Amino acid sequence: MRNRAYDLSNYAFTKEDVLLLDANVWLYLHPAPSGRVSPAVAPYSVAFGSMLAARARIMMDAIILSEYLNRYCRIEWAAQYARRYPKFKAFRNSTDFLNVGSTAATLARLMLKKCELQDHPFASADLKTILSNFENGTCDLNDGLIAHTCRKNGWKLVTNDSDLVDGGIEVLTVNRTLLRACP
């Protein structure tokens, strides 16, 4: 089932909104220093301020936090350390990782202060469909699990990921491709 996408820049948040912010949004709000600055940073930053002002509930689950931390560290590794450590795992096991890992963990702690923690409903997921969609290239595995979490809990997903077309959930985005695909 297609998602229903709404333009984040026109969305009026309320205290009744329950939102899950995708890892890409958290990376706009708390970026890796070596990452490229996206034009999407500004609208997501403004929206985050509006969410907080409206007292919307911002949820966090393990998949989002894991994706954020892994992506943050890989951005820094690719930009600064990949020549010295061609394998990411070698970098992660080095003393050079300590500053990157510490900064990423500090940012994660700041994020968590703004969120309510939620266990991931993996056991109730339709894994047959999620794996089938993964297998045929329709949907990334984590995206399928994230959509399931939102659908099961009645949450809106805030994302800039143009791949999140299917899942039967409401999506808030400024991504024009996603807005066109999910009217």
C-alpha positions as CSV (number, residue, x, y, z in Angstrom):
1,M,0.0,0.0,0.0
2,R,1.3,3.5,-0.9
3,N,2.3,5.9,1.7
4,R,0.6,9.3,2.0
5,A,3.2,12.1,1.9
6,Y,2.7,15.6,3.2
7,D,4.9,18.6,2.6
8,L,6.8,19.2,5.8
9,S,7.3,22.9,5.1
10,N,3.5,23.4,5.2
11,Y,2.7,21.0,8.1
12,A,1.2,22.4,11.3
13,F,2.4,20.2,14.2
14,T,0.2,19.6,17.2
15,K,0.7,17.9,20.6
16,E,-1.3,15.0,19.2
17,D,1.4,14.2,16.6
18,V,3.5,11.2,17.3
19,L,6.6,11.2,15.0
20,L,9.5,9.0,14.2
21,L,12.4,10.9,12.6
22,D,14.4,8.9,10.1
23,A,18.2,8.6,10.5
24,N,18.7,10.9,7.5
25,V,16.7,13.7,9.3
26,W,18.8,13.2,12.5
27,L,21.9,13.5,10.3
28,Y,20.6,16.9,9.1
29,L,20.0,18.0,12.7
30,H,23.2,16.6,14.1
31,P,25.6,16.1,11.1
32,A,28.9,14.5,10.9
33,P,31.5,17.3,10.6
34,S,32.9,15.9,7.3
35,G,29.5,15.4,5.7
36,R,28.3,17.6,2.9
37,V,25.8,20.2,3.8
38,S,22.4,19.5,2.2
39,P,19.9,22.1,1.2
40,A,17.4,20.0,3.2
41,V,19.0,20.9,6.5
42,A,17.1,24.2,6.8
43,P,13.6,22.9,6.4
44,Y,14.1,19.9,8.7
45,S,15.7,22.2,11.3
46,V,12.8,24.6,11.1
47,A,10.3,21.7,11.3
48,F,12.1,20.2,14.3
49,G,11.8,23.5,16.1
50,S,8.1,23.5,15.3
51,M,7.7,19.9,16.6
52,L,9.3,20.9,19.9
53,A,7.2,24.1,20.2
54,A,4.0,22.1,19.5
55,R,5.1,19.5,22.0
56,A,4.7,16.7,19.5
57,R,5.9,13.4,20.7
58,I,9.2,12.4,19.0
59,M,9.9,8.7,19.2
60,M,13.1,6.7,18.8
61,D,13.7,3.1,18.1
62,A,16.9,1.0,17.9
63,I,16.9,0.8,14.1
64,I,16.9,4.6,13.7
65,L,19.6,5.1,16.4
66,S,21.8,2.4,14.9
67,E,21.5,3.8,11.4
68,Y,22.4,7.3,12.7
69,L,25.5,6.2,14.6
70,N,26.7,3.9,11.8
71,R,26.2,6.5,9.1
72,Y,27.8,9.3,11.1
73,C,30.9,7.2,11.8
74,R,31.1,6.0,8.2
75,I,30.9,9.6,6.9
76,E,33.8,10.6,9.1
77,W,35.8,7.4,8.1
78,A,35.3,8.0,4.4
79,A,36.3,11.6,4.6
80,Q,39.2,11.4,6.9
81,Y,40.4,7.9,7.6
82,A,39.7,5.6,4.7
83,R,43.2,5.9,3.2
84,R,44.8,4.9,6.5
85,Y,42.2,2.2,7.2
86,P,40.8,0.8,4.0
87,K,38.4,-1.4,6.0
88,F,35.9,0.4,8.3
89,K,36.2,-2.3,11.0
90,A,40.0,-1.6,11.2
91,F,39.2,2.1,11.7
92,R,36.5,1.3,14.4
93,N,39.1,-0.7,16.3
94,S,41.7,2.1,16.1
95,T,42.5,4.9,18.5
96,D,41.5,7.3,15.7
97,F,37.9,6.1,16.1
98,L,37.7,7.2,19.7
99,N,37.1,10.9,19.0
100,V,34.6,10.1,16.2
101,G,32.8,7.5,18.3
102,S,32.7,9.8,21.4
103,T,31.3,12.7,19.4
104,A,28.7,10.5,17.7
105,A,27.6,9.0,21.1
106,T,27.4,12.5,22.6
107,L,25.1,13.6,19.8
108,A,23.0,10.5,20.2
109,R,22.6,11.3,23.9
110,L,21.4,14.8,23.0
111,M,18.9,13.3,20.5
112,L,17.6,10.8,23.1
113,K,16.8,13.6,25.5
114,K,14.2,14.9,23.0
115,C,12.7,11.5,22.4
116,E,10.6,8.8,23.9
117,L,12.2,5.4,23.5
118,Q,10.1,2.6,21.9
119,D,10.9,-1.1,21.5
120,H,10.9,-2.2,17.9
121,P,7.9,-4.5,17.1
122,F,10.0,-7.0,15.2
123,A,8.0,-10.1,16.3
124,S,4.8,-8.7,14.8
125,A,6.3,-7.6,11.5
126,D,5.1,-9.3,8.3
127,L,8.7,-10.5,7.5
128,K,7.5,-12.5,4.5
129,T,6.4,-9.4,2.7
130,I,9.3,-7.2,4.1
131,L,11.9,-9.8,2.9
132,S,10.1,-10.2,-0.4
133,N,10.2,-6.5,-1.0
134,F,13.9,-6.5,0.0
135,E,14.6,-9.4,-2.4
136,N,13.0,-7.7,-5.4
137,G,14.6,-4.3,-4.6
138,T,11.3,-2.6,-3.8
139,C,12.4,-1.7,-0.2
140,D,15.4,-1.7,2.0
141,L,15.0,-4.1,4.9
142,N,15.3,-1.3,7.6
143,D,12.9,0.9,5.7
144,G,10.4,-2.0,5.7
145,L,10.8,-2.5,9.4
146,I,10.6,1.3,10.1
147,A,7.3,1.5,8.0
148,H,6.0,-1.4,10.0
149,T,6.8,0.3,13.3
150,C,5.0,3.5,12.2
151,R,2.0,1.6,10.8
152,K,1.7,-0.6,14.0
153,N,1.9,2.4,16.3
154,G,0.1,5.0,14.2
155,W,3.1,7.3,13.9
156,K,4.0,9.6,11.2
157,L,7.5,9.2,9.7
158,V,9.6,12.3,9.0
159,T,12.1,11.4,6.3
160,N,13.9,12.7,3.3
161,D,14.3,9.2,1.8
162,S,12.7,9.1,-1.7
163,D,12.5,5.2,-1.5
164,L,9.9,5.3,1.3
165,V,6.9,5.1,-1.2
166,D,5.2,1.9,0.2
167,G,4.2,0.9,3.6
168,G,0.7,2.4,4.2
169,I,1.9,5.1,6.5
170,E,1.9,8.9,6.6
171,V,5.2,10.6,5.7
172,L,6.3,14.1,6.3
173,T,9.0,15.3,3.9
174,V,10.4,18.1,1.7
175,N,11.6,15.5,-0.8
176,R,9.8,16.4,-4.0
177,T,10.2,12.9,-5.5
178,L,8.5,11.3,-2.5
179,L,5.8,14.0,-2.5
180,R,5.0,13.3,-6.2
181,A,5.1,9.5,-5.6
182,C,2.8,9.5,-2.6
183,P,0.0,12.1,-3.2
